[in-house]
Amino acid sequence: MREMKAEDDDFLDDRRDLGEIEVEKYFAVYYEEQWYIGRVTNIKESTCVIKFLKPDLELFNWPNHDDIDEVEKSYIFYGPISLIGNGPFTLKRSDFVKIKSLFQNKKKEMQESLKNNQV
């Protein structure tokens, strides 16, 4: 399963690209090595239960076995997202590019933060 680190908690102070988190809507979620697209199935006080799609290059499909995880709201960094198609799904090119860019920026910030904490 994906791994989030405790030192990542300050990760998403910049949430301009995030609308209101709603059940049955799709969002991009940050994990240490990759981002994932998932549908929010339940919203709790500080977390959301999300059913994730399986990425395959620029396509997304439901996995054979449900991939469901409870994540901190602070790791949801983009959305809601409109999926295109009936499966496999695609994203609007502008959403895909924006998500990749935001993820790379945040990953770089985290790596620099870790470096600074080791000095």
N, C-alpha and C positions, 0 to 999 in steps of 0.2 A: 504494500500500500504506500501511498505518498507520505512524505515526511515534512512537517513544519517544525521549525526550530523556535525556541522561546525567545532568542535574541531578535527574531524577526517581528516581534509584536508592534514595534513602531513603524513598521514597513509602509503602511499606507496612510500617511497623513494627508496626502494629496488625493482627494476622492472626487475631483471635478468630473470625471468620466463615469461616475456611478449614479444612476438614478435610484429611486426608492426600491428597496429589496422587497419583492412580492412573491408569494407562492405561485407555482406553475410558470414562472418566467425563467429565462436562461441568463446565466452570468458567467463571466470569466473569473476563475479562482487561482490565486497564486500558491504555488508550492515551490520548494527549494530549487528544484531542477527544471521545472516545466510549469506551464499554465494549462488549465483544463476548463472545458465548458461543461456546465451542468445545469439541471433544472432544480430549482428550490422546491422541496416538497413539504417543508415545515420550518417555521421561524420561531426561535426561542429568544430569550432576553439578549444574549450576547453571541449566540451561535445560530447556524442554519443547517438543516439536514438537506443534503444535495445528492441527487442521482446524476452521476457523471456519464458523459458520452466518451467513447473511445476515439482518440484522434488517429487519423491515418493521412499524413501529409496535410492537405488542406480540406480533407473530408472528416466528418464526424458521424459516428454510428453508435447505436446502442450495443453494448457488449453482450455476449452470450449469457453471462451471469451479471446480475445487478452490481454496480459499483456505487455504493452509497456510503457517504461519510458525513460526519458532523464537523463543521468547520467554524472557526471564529469569523464573525462578520467582517473583521478588519482585513481578511484575506480575499474577500470578494472585491475585485478592483475595476470591473467594467461591466456595464449592462444597464438595463436589460438588453438582450441581443435577440434579434429576429433571425431564426434559422430559415434557410431556403431549401425547399425540397421536402420529401417524405422519408428520407433515409436511403442512402447516406445523405447527410445534411451538409450544406456549405454555409459560409458566412458571406455577408457583403464584403467585397474587397476592402473597403474603407475600415470596417470593423476588424477584419483580420490583421491589417497593417497596424492599426492603432493598438490592438491588444499585444502584438509582438513587440512594438516599440515601448509601450508602458512596462511590459514584463522585463525587457532588457535593461531599461533604465533603473527599475527597482532592484533587479538582481545585481547590477553594478554598484548601486548605493549600498546594498547589504554587504557585498564583498569588501568595499572600502571601509565600512563600519567595523567589520570583523578584523580587518588589518589594523585599524586604529586602536581597537580594544586589546590587540596582542602586543602593542608597543609599550 
